[in-house]
């Protein structure tokens, strides 16, 4: 049930069918090697959400391209939104989703660089009382149908998994002839990692070309298995969210106690 494709009366019915669950697919605009589209993450995760919602009713928010991607500002096509605005926009969107009757919002992440942003956003939901509950799903490791098909030992961005998935979902967007094998990990900050240190420049240090991949067969067959596993996982997660009463109850209790702190313990 894609939000943007419904009429207003259809939307009202979809809210009821969804039991108040909205999937918010979070992607980004960034380079994916020389062979995949800039919108790879957003296109992929929105498709996965739509496929899952066909099996377990949920409203799917329109493609959401505004994620954390400052580490790719040096490559053409990147849209890196100010960090403060990212948080404000995501909060505003969640408020609007809830205002439309969907009080269980699942952030379904399609981009690795969004993980810390989402984690911090979840903590910010404790800052003030909200009339909705936010859950977070994440990019899964390839599931039981995929591992036997995958052969790459270096695959973190625009490699075997993402390319194969797009060959299954949107082969017209994949330019296999343009793939160039420059995705090895440079390890220029290994001395810091070995000492238990990190910096914001870590991704650029390892992958300045914005590719972590190697030349292995990319096939739609692999992509079909990867997508099927992800959809299965998301269907299960939607069902868990629909059945969940504990998190909303705990949030209400937490909000009440933050209004008047006490030494009472659960």
N, C-alpha and C positions, 0 to 999 in steps of 0.2 A: 504494500500500500504506500506508494510513493507520494509524499505530501504534495509536491508541485504538479502532479498529474491528475489530481482529484478536483472535482467541483466542490463548492462549499457544502452542499447537502451530502455529497459522498464523504466528505471529511468528517462530518458529524457522526455518520454511521461507522466510519473507520475508527474513531476514538473509542466508541463503544466496543467494537469487535476486538480492539487491541488491549482492552482492560487497562487502559491508561499508560501503555508502554510505548515510548518513542525511541527509535534507534537514531543516534546522531553520528554519522560516519565522518571521521576526522581525517583529512588528508593534508596535502600541501602542493605547492607548485615548485618543482625543482628538477634539475637535470638528472636523468637516469641513463648514464652512458650516452652513446651516440645513436642508440637504436630504439629506445623506448620513449613514450610521450612524457612531457613535463608534468602532466596531470596523472601519471601512473597510479600513485598511491590513492588519490581521491576516486578515480574511476574504478579501481579494483575494489576498494572497501565499500563504495556505494552499491556496486553490483552484488557483493556478498550479502550486504544487509537486505537488499531487495529479494534475493533468492531465499534467505532465511525467513523473511516476513511472509513469503508465499506459503511456507509450511507451518509457521506459528505466527498468527496475526500480530503485527506491530506496525505502527506508522513509521515510515522512514523519512527522515529529514532530507531536504535537497543536498546535493553535493557541497561539502564544506571545505573550501580550499585554504582556509586561513589557519595554518599551523606554524610551529616553530621551525624555522629553517635559516637562521642567521649564518650557519656554517657554510651555506652555499651561495652567499652573496657575490662571490667572485666569478660565478659561471653564468652564462647568458640564460635569461628566462625566469630566473628566480624571483619570487615575490616574498619578501621578508617583512612582515608587518611588525611594527613596534611592539615590544613585549608587554607593556602595560595595556596597550589597546587590545592585544590578543586575549588577555584575561577579561577585560571589560566586555569585549564582544561576545565571548563564550558565555559569560554570565548573563548578558542581555538576551542572548538567543535562548538559553535555558529558561529564563523568566518567561519569555514569550511562548515557548513550547508549553510550559505549565499553565499559562493563562488560557491556552486553548484546550485545556482539559486533560493533558498528558502529564501525570505527576510522577512517573517513573522513567527517568531519562538514562539511557545507556550510551555512554561515549564509546564508540567502536573505533578503535584506532587503526589506521592503515599506514602510519609513518613512524619509524623508530624515533625520530627527533622530537616527537610529541610526548614521549613517555613522561619526562620530568615535568613538562607543562601540565599534563593531566593529573599527575600525582599532586602537584601543588594546588591545582584547581580544586581537587577533592578536599584538601585540607581547608581551603577557603570557604567551603560550604558550611564549616563549623563556626564561621565568624559571626553569622547572624541567622536568625530563624528563617528558614525557607519552607515554602509550602510544597516542596517536592523532594524526591530522593534521587541523587545522582549515583550511578554505578559506572564502572569502567571495565570494558573488555580490552583485549590487547591483541597484537599480532601473535598468532600462535606459531610454535615450531611446526614444521610439516607433520601431519598426523599419520595414523597407521597405514593409510593407503599409499602414502608418498615415499617414505624413506627408501624402500627397495628400488625405486625408480631413479633416485637422485645420486649423482656421482661427483659433484663438485666438492672440493675440500676448502675452497675459498669463495664464499658466496654470502655477501652481506648487503649488497645494493646493486640492483639492475642485473643480477646474475641469473642462475638457473631457475630459482624459484619464481622471481618476479617476471622474468621473460616468458617462462613456460605458462604461467598463469594468464598473462595477457594474450599469448597465442591461443589459449582456449577461449577467453572471453571476447577479445577484440583483435583478431589476427590482422585486421586492416591497419592497426596502429603500430605494428611491430615492423621495424626495418632491419631484418637480420643481416642484410648485406652491409649495413653500416656499423655492425659490431666491431669494435677494436679492443684488443686484449691488452689493456694497460691498467688492470685493476688489482695488481698485487699490492699487498700491505707494505708500506715503506718502513714503518717502525721507527720513525725519527724521534719519538718521545719515549722509547722503550726504557731509557734510564730513569725517567720519572715514574712510569708504571711499576718498574721493579722496586722503586723506593716507596710505593704506596701513595703516589702523588698523581694529580690530574690537573688539566687546564682546559679552558674552553676551546682551544685550538687543536684538540686531539684528533678530530676527524680530518681536518685539513692536513695535519702532520702525516697521517697514514694514507689518505686518499684525496690528493688535491684535484684529481680529475673527476671526482665525484662518481667513482665506479669501484665496487669491490666485487670482482667476478673473475672467472676464468673461462676459457673457450671449451665448453662441453656441449653435447647435443641439447638444444632447447626444443621441447616438443609440446604440442597441445595435449598429448596423453598425460604427461607429467602435470601439466597445468590443471587438467580436469580433476586429477586426484587431490591436488593441493586445495583447489577451490571447494571440492566436496567435503574435505575434512574441516575446513574453516566454517562452511555453512552448517555442518552438523554440530560443531561446537557452539556456534551462535544460537542455533535453535534450542539447544539445551540451556544456554544461558538465559534466553528469553523466558523459558518456562520457569526457571529458578527465580527470576525477578518477579514474575507474576505471582508466585506462591509466597514470596518473601514478605513477612510481616515484622520480622525482628529488626531490621535496619530502620524502617520508619518509626517503630516504637522507641528504639534507642535514641534516635535523633530528637524525638519529642521530649523524651526524658532529659536529654542533654541540654536542649534549649531552655527548658524550665529551670534546670539547676544553674545554668550560667546566668540567668536573670537574677538569681538569689543564691549565690554560692553557699555551700554548707559542707560539713564534715561527714555527711551521710554517705555510706558506701553501698553499692548494690548488694 
